[in-house]
Amino acid sequence: MDGLFLFKKIVGPLFLPVPLCIEIMLVGLIFLWLTRKHKTGKVIVSIGFGLFVLLSHSAFTDKLLRPLEYMFPPLQDPSGAQGVKWIVILGGGHVSDPQLPVTSQIDESAAVRLMEGIRLQRMIPGSKLILSGGIAFDPVSEAEIMEDLARAVGLEKQNIVLEAESKDTKDEARIVKEIVGNGRFVLVTSASHMPRSMALFKKQGMNPIPAPTGHWVKEKQGMAPGGFFPGAGSLRKAERAVYEYLGLVWAKIRGEI
């Protein structure tokens, strides 16, 4: 496996919200327990704790994630995509545990992407799905898992093409280009992932029509008491946002976008 790919997968998570807060507080505890600089230790622990609380609240994390999710509008009415042949659905994670139904083997984000792709395929006559996602840390490709779910909900095999070689979004853009060329196609991925995906695909000289889905930041139609409290859901939003911002920075440094 590519060493740079492994480096990205191992080092990147260290900068995500929960590990980062733990790392900061751990440094503070080292100062408190192993040195005489107790005041410094208290300050560092307080910073780590304060950051954790901040990233646990939707009032902050929604503002962090919203610019990513709403950079491209949803493809509610695909009339502008009529005549398009391909709908490309990017992988979003899976674990191929044969003891479980396929609905449990595929991650939530990937399932939502797939359902959006199927919705659009049924509204765009003559279109086919390209299910994208290869083998990285699982013996079964994500494209195969998505195909199993697509077939389970009634999509016919002749409307499915698999791209099962890619390891990340950069690979997906490069390999999908071999199938779709430079023509217009619909690109389906999570709303937060869409800015990076669009940039990577356009860098390949491609012409995608964005169809973001799986939005986590939503306009609430009513007030719920739970929204005033910190929670794990807000931490997930923060993780999603930081992951994508880091991905954009990495791709920019590497000259991929």
SEKE-906826 format. One line per field, with one value per residue: x negated, z negated, y of N, C-alpha, C in turn. Coordinates in steps of 0.02 Angstrom, whole numbers, plus 50000, padded with zeros to 5 digits. Example, Ala and Ser with C-alpha at 12.3 -4.5 7.8 and 13.67 -1.06 7.14 Angstrom:
// residues 2
n.u 49340	49358
n.w 49610	49646
n.v 49716	49888
ca.u 49385	49316
ca.w 49610	49643
ca.v 49775	49947
c.u 49340	49355
c.w 49610	49606
c.v 49835	50002
// end
This chain:
// residues 257
n.u 49958	49978	49859	49875	50012	50044	49977	50055	50177	50144	50082	50169	50293	50247	50265	50398	50550	50581	50464	50368	50406	50388	50251	50201	50246	50178	50045	50052	50078	49959	49872	49928	49911	49781	49690	49636	49708	49847	49946	49937	49976	50109	50165	50149	50225	50349	50368	50379	50494	50588	50590	50642	50772	50821	50817	50915	51036	51176	51199	51076	51016	51103	51083	50954	50964	51062	51018	50952	51051	51149	51094	51122	51280	51415	51468	51611	51708	51683	51693	51606	51507	51545	51520	51394	51278	51210	51211	51116	51069	50987	50887	50918	50878	50869	50894	50864	50944	50996	51092	51190	51333	51333	51367	51315	51182	51137	51084	51171	51162	51123	51234	51335	51286	51296	51436	51478	51418	51487	51616	51599	51561	51678	51750	51686	51693	51620	51498	51355	51281	51122	51035	50923	50774	50643	50535	50465	50440	50512	50565	50663	50723	50790	50874	50933	51009	51099	51162	51227	51322	51392	51447	51527	51628	51694	51633	51582	51457	51398	51396	51291	51122	50963	50830	50696	50565	50507	50429	50445	50522	50452	50401	50523	50571	50475	50487	50623	50631	50583	50692	50801	50749	50735	50861	51022	51080	51169	51121	51120	51105	51069	51127	51032	50916	50919	50857	50716	50718	50771	50669	50561	50607	50629	50499	50450	50496	50630	50813	50917	51085	51141	51216	51252	51280	51344	51340	51286	51304	51447	51595	51689	51859	51925	51904	51798	51764	51644	51552	51486	51385	51217	51156	51131	51167	51136	50998	50970	51006	50907	50794	50815	50808	50676	50602	50628	50581	50445	50420	50436	50332	50221	50236	50216	50084	50020	50042	50153	50273
n.w 50000	50035	49962	49931	49930	49818	49720	49721	49675	49547	49479	49501	49421	49295	49284	49277	49190	49060	49031	49035	48930	48822	48833	48805	48672	48613	48624	48536	48416	48403	48373	48249	48168	48184	48183	48109	48154	48124	48144	48281	48327	48282	48360	48490	48483	48460	48580	48669	48617	48631	48771	48806	48752	48830	48960	48944	48954	49047	49088	49119	49201	49309	49377	49417	49505	49600	49710	49793	49824	49891	50003	50129	50207	50171	50289	50323	50425	50562	50695	50769	50791	50883	51009	50971	50953	50850	50675	50543	50395	50249	50136	49960	49849	49767	49691	49721	49655	49659	49579	49559	49620	49780	49764	49642	49662	49738	49720	49645	49716	49844	49880	49886	49990	50094	50099	50140	50265	50331	50328	50414	50531	50568	50607	50714	50869	50951	50887	50796	50650	50580	50466	50347	50265	50189	50127	49972	49827	49811	49865	49963	50094	50084	50185	50223	50110	50111	50230	50196	50105	50187	50281	50194	50165	50283	50400	50567	50634	50756	50753	50679	50650	50595	50505	50436	50391	50331	50193	50127	50138	50235	50315	50360	50442	50545	50598	50629	50732	50840	50876	50896	50968	51033	51030	50970	50808	50666	50501	50351	50181	50004	49930	49861	49911	50042	50091	50095	50176	50298	50333	50351	50456	50557	50575	50649	50771	50790	50799	50688	50621	50474	50343	50197	50041	49886	49785	49634	49565	49536	49565	49431	49400	49286	49108	49004	48843	48825	48911	48846	48772	48752	48855	48926	49060	49107	49094	49194	49306	49297	49315	49446	49516	49486	49539	49676	49702	49674	49774	49889	49872	49877	50008	50079	50046	50104	50235	50298	50316
n.v 49940	50114	50220	50356	50368	50288	50363	50480	50429	50387	50495	50603	50584	50622	50756	50778	50828	50757	50672	50776	50864	50777	50754	50883	50900	50794	50835	50943	50873	50804	50909	50944	50829	50782	50886	51042	51146	51186	51283	51310	51184	51180	51282	51230	51111	51169	51237	51129	51068	51171	51185	51062	51071	51177	51122	51030	51086	51134	51265	51316	51217	51203	51323	51303	51196	51229	51317	51226	51130	51201	51257	51212	51198	51081	50954	50968	50976	50888	50930	51006	50918	50827	50706	50675	50545	50477	50447	50477	50401	50427	50331	50303	50235	50074	49911	49750	49640	49480	49422	49512	49606	49689	49821	49852	49838	49942	50111	50249	50372	50330	50252	50349	50428	50335	50312	50439	50445	50342	50395	50506	50439	50378	50486	50539	50495	50354	50360	50296	50219	50248	50164	50202	50156	50076	49945	49965	49952	49839	49678	49673	49773	49940	49978	49857	49826	49933	49903	49784	49833	49921	49833	49762	49851	49858	49907	49881	49771	49806	49941	49981	50021	49973	50048	49994	50011	50122	50213	50331	50497	50568	50466	50415	50518	50516	50385	50374	50465	50394	50323	50412	50517	50684	50732	50796	50749	50684	50713	50632	50651	50667	50820	50899	50848	50882	51008	50979	50865	50914	51003	50915	50833	50928	50969	50866	50898	50876	50882	50900	50891	50953	50858	50868	50782	50711	50810	50885	51001	51086	51183	51209	51174	51192	51215	51120	51054	50983	51041	51142	51093	51026	50891	50724	50722	50849	50846	50754	50829	50928	50849	50804	50926	50972	50867	50881	51011	50992	50899	50978	51069	50982	50930	51047	51081	50972	50999	50949	51008
ca.u 50000	49942	49837	49905	50082	50044	49958	50113	50228	50121	50067	50227	50338	50220	50286	50470	50568	50574	50393	50331	50421	50355	50178	50187	50254	50125	49986	50063	50070	49887	49844	49954	49889	49710	49648	49657	49745	49917	49989	49937	50016	50180	50186	50154	50283	50409	50376	50404	50563	50629	50597	50687	50840	50838	50829	50971	51097	51197	51196	51011	50999	51143	51049	50893	50980	51108	50987	50937	51111	51193	51057	51158	51349	51438	51497	51681	51741	51630	51711	51546	51460	51574	51473	51332	51275	51180	51218	51059	51080	50924	50892	50918	50858	50905	50861	50897	50956	51046	51144	51239	51365	51293	51384	51271	51112	51120	51089	51230	51151	51123	51302	51372	51263	51324	51507	51485	51401	51543	51670	51584	51560	51748	51777	51648	51700	51561	51437	51330	51242	51054	51024	50850	50743	50604	50513	50411	50428	50564	50554	50716	50725	50851	50918	50971	51059	51151	51201	51272	51379	51431	51486	51576	51685	51728	51598	51562	51384	51375	51392	51237	51052	50921	50761	50676	50493	50483	50418	50469	50559	50407	50402	50589	50574	50432	50513	50689	50621	50573	50758	50848	50716	50743	50932	51057	51106	51191	51076	51156	51066	51093	51124	50969	50862	50927	50808	50653	50730	50778	50603	50519	50632	50616	50427	50440	50526	50697	50868	50969	51143	51142	51279	51235	51332	51321	51324	51291	51327	51513	51637	51739	51926	51950	51852	51793	51722	51578	51508	51450	51334	51164	51172	51089	51184	51098	50930	50967	51005	50841	50747	50827	50783	50603	50576	50632	50535	50379	50415	50427	50263	50176	50240	50187	50011	49997	50055	50206	50330
ca.w 50000	50042	49897	49920	49912	49749	49679	49716	49636	49478	49449	49506	49365	49235	49284	49271	49126	48997	49017	49023	48862	48776	48836	48769	48600	48592	48614	48474	48360	48396	48336	48181	48129	48193	48178	48058	48188	48115	48174	48353	48337	48274	48418	48548	48473	48468	48651	48699	48596	48662	48842	48809	48741	48888	49017	48927	48956	49116	49105	49149	49254	49368	49413	49445	49559	49649	49773	49836	49846	49933	50058	50189	50189	50188	50356	50310	50489	50610	50765	50802	50803	50931	51062	50940	50953	50791	50607	50506	50323	50215	50077	49895	49793	49758	49659	49753	49608	49691	49531	49554	49683	49816	49736	49584	49684	49770	49675	49655	49769	49908	49894	49905	50058	50141	50108	50181	50334	50359	50339	50474	50589	50587	50634	50775	50914	50987	50848	50759	50591	50570	50395	50341	50200	50194	50068	49936	49765	49809	49923	50013	50115	50066	50243	50221	50056	50135	50281	50161	50077	50243	50308	50143	50167	50346	50459	50612	50641	50816	50739	50630	50669	50535	50503	50374	50385	50298	50121	50099	50187	50291	50359	50390	50497	50599	50628	50658	50795	50892	50895	50918	51011	51015	51036	50908	50768	50599	50448	50287	50121	49946	49941	49835	49953	50110	50114	50111	50232	50358	50350	50376	50521	50607	50589	50701	50833	50796	50797	50645	50595	50404	50312	50127	50000	49819	49747	49561	49541	49564	49536	49388	49406	49218	49056	48963	48785	48831	48950	48804	48734	48790	48870	48972	49128	49125	49103	49261	49354	49294	49345	49518	49542	49481	49587	49744	49708	49679	49841	49937	49864	49902	50080	50105	50039	50151	50303	50325	50332
ca.v 50000	50177	50245	50422	50356	50265	50421	50524	50396	50379	50560	50647	50580	50654	50826	50781	50859	50719	50658	50838	50886	50730	50768	50945	50888	50749	50877	50979	50826	50791	50966	50943	50772	50765	50945	51090	51199	51169	51335	51297	51124	51198	51322	51186	51068	51211	51249	51067	51058	51223	51169	51005	51096	51218	51078	50987	51125	51146	51336	51327	51169	51218	51377	51274	51148	51257	51341	51168	51095	51241	51287	51192	51182	51013	50946	50950	50967	50869	50945	51032	50862	50780	50687	50652	50471	50447	50474	50449	50401	50415	50289	50339	50191	50011	49854	49693	49585	49438	49403	49566	49625	49739	49887	49864	49837	50005	50168	50292	50422	50295	50232	50408	50445	50286	50325	50500	50427	50303	50444	50545	50394	50366	50549	50556	50436	50330	50368	50238	50235	50224	50157	50210	50142	50015	49907	49997	49914	49788	49634	49683	49843	49975	49977	49795	49831	49978	49867	49737	49870	49947	49777	49742	49897	49853	49934	49827	49765	49840	50013	49991	50009	49976	50071	49962	50013	50183	50212	50395	50537	50585	50407	50409	50566	50493	50324	50388	50500	50344	50298	50465	50566	50754	50751	50812	50694	50704	50689	50626	50636	50705	50892	50925	50821	50906	51057	50946	50821	50955	51029	50860	50811	50981	50968	50815	50923	50848	50930	50871	50928	50932	50837	50853	50751	50695	50871	50881	51066	51094	51236	51177	51203	51200	51214	51059	51068	50953	51083	51190	51058	50993	50821	50687	50740	50909	50824	50723	50883	50958	50802	50806	50990	50974	50818	50909	51068	50963	50869	51032	51095	50930	50927	51108	51074	50921	51020	50906	51051
c.u 49956	49925	49867	49978	50087	50027	50018	50166	50209	50112	50128	50273	50312	50242	50362	50490	50555	50501	50354	50343	50388	50280	50160	50193	50201	50060	49992	50054	49997	49854	49866	49921	49813	49663	49673	49698	49820	49964	49994	49981	50090	50206	50196	50214	50348	50422	50406	50477	50610	50641	50646	50759	50864	50857	50887	51038	51114	51194	51129	50999	51041	51110	50985	50908	51021	51074	50969	51000	51153	51155	51091	51230	51367	51470	51569	51718	51688	51646	51651	51495	51489	51525	51406	51333	51255	51198	51165	51072	51014	50935	50887	50903	50901	50862	50898	50902	51012	51101	51201	51273	51325	51307	51342	51198	51090	51130	51148	51220	51152	51194	51344	51351	51294	51398	51519	51469	51456	51603	51660	51586	51631	51780	51742	51649	51634	51496	51419	51287	51171	51043	50949	50826	50708	50590	50456	50394	50480	50556	50607	50719	50792	50900	50962	51025	51116	51194	51250	51333	51423	51476	51542	51637	51715	51694	51572	51487	51358	51369	51335	51169	51010	50853	50733	50601	50467	50475	50443	50501	50516	50406	50469	50595	50535	50461	50581	50682	50612	50640	50801	50816	50726	50815	50962	51082	51127	51144	51113	51106	51095	51081	51058	50910	50863	50875	50741	50661	50734	50709	50559	50542	50619	50542	50409	50470	50597	50751	50926	51025	51151	51212	51264	51294	51304	51301	51334	51315	51393	51550	51693	51805	51959	51893	51856	51746	51651	51528	51468	51391	51278	51182	51126	51104	51145	51024	50920	50966	50936	50789	50753	50797	50707	50572	50575	50585	50463	50368	50403	50356	50213	50176	50209	50111	49983	50009	50109	50269	50304
c.w 50000	49973	49881	49900	49840	49701	49667	49670	49562	49444	49448	49445	49300	49229	49282	49200	49063	48983	49000	48952	48810	48774	48797	48694	48573	48580	48549	48413	48348	48357	48263	48139	48131	48190	48121	48088	48186	48147	48250	48369	48332	48334	48479	48543	48484	48542	48686	48681	48629	48736	48851	48801	48802	48948	49005	48934	49028	49136	49138	49209	49317	49410	49447	49507	49615	49713	49821	49866	49895	49987	50125	50170	50207	50258	50347	50374	50542	50683	50803	50817	50852	50988	51035	50935	50886	50728	50565	50431	50289	50151	50013	49836	49787	49717	49684	49706	49635	49644	49529	49621	49715	49790	49674	49604	49713	49721	49694	49713	49838	49928	49918	49976	50109	50153	50149	50254	50368	50373	50404	50537	50613	50617	50697	50821	50949	50948	50812	50701	50598	50495	50383	50271	50202	50128	50035	49874	49757	49871	49978	50031	50094	50124	50243	50168	50078	50188	50248	50134	50133	50273	50259	50144	50237	50407	50502	50625	50702	50808	50691	50662	50607	50550	50437	50362	50342	50222	50088	50155	50247	50341	50395	50450	50557	50636	50661	50725	50853	50918	50927	50966	50987	51019	50968	50874	50700	50548	50381	50232	50063	49956	49918	49877	50024	50132	50135	50172	50298	50381	50380	50445	50575	50624	50643	50768	50844	50783	50755	50629	50522	50380	50240	50089	49930	49779	49672	49530	49576	49528	49496	49394	49338	49169	49016	48905	48791	48869	48910	48768	48778	48801	48921	49045	49152	49134	49172	49315	49356	49327	49422	49549	49542	49531	49657	49753	49713	49748	49895	49933	49893	49978	50112	50102	50090	50224	50337	50343	50349
c.v 50062	50205	50313	50416	50334	50322	50466	50495	50390	50447	50605	50644	50613	50727	50833	50801	50819	50701	50721	50864	50842	50742	50831	50934	50842	50788	50916	50935	50809	50847	50964	50888	50761	50826	50989	51147	51185	51220	51325	51236	51139	51236	51276	51139	51108	51226	51188	51055	51108	51209	51111	51027	51135	51174	51029	51023	51145	51219	51352	51281	51180	51273	51352	51232	51179	51281	51284	51139	51135	51280	51271	51173	51111	51012	50922	50934	50951	50884	50972	50978	50811	50768	50665	50576	50442	50486	50439	50456	50382	50374	50330	50295	50129	49963	49792	49634	49541	49415	49453	49578	49682	49810	49904	49866	49903	50062	50212	50340	50390	50274	50291	50430	50399	50299	50388	50485	50388	50349	50482	50501	50381	50429	50572	50496	50419	50335	50303	50262	50207	50223	50153	50197	50075	49982	49946	49955	49859	49743	49641	49757	49875	49976	49914	49797	49876	49943	49819	49773	49897	49893	49757	49787	49903	49881	49876	49829	49803	49915	50030	49976	50018	50005	50048	49963	50071	50174	50276	50436	50556	50527	50401	50456	50541	50433	50335	50423	50451	50317	50353	50515	50637	50778	50767	50749	50721	50672	50691	50609	50676	50779	50922	50904	50850	50958	51025	50901	50859	50980	50975	50837	50864	50985	50918	50837	50898	50901	50903	50919	50907	50913	50817	50824	50738	50756	50860	50946	51081	51152	51203	51213	51211	51195	51149	51073	51041	50995	51132	51159	51031	50919	50790	50704	50801	50892	50791	50776	50916	50914	50803	50869	50991	50926	50847	50969	51043	50932	50921	51060	51046	50928	50989	51105	51026	50942	50980	50947	51121
// end
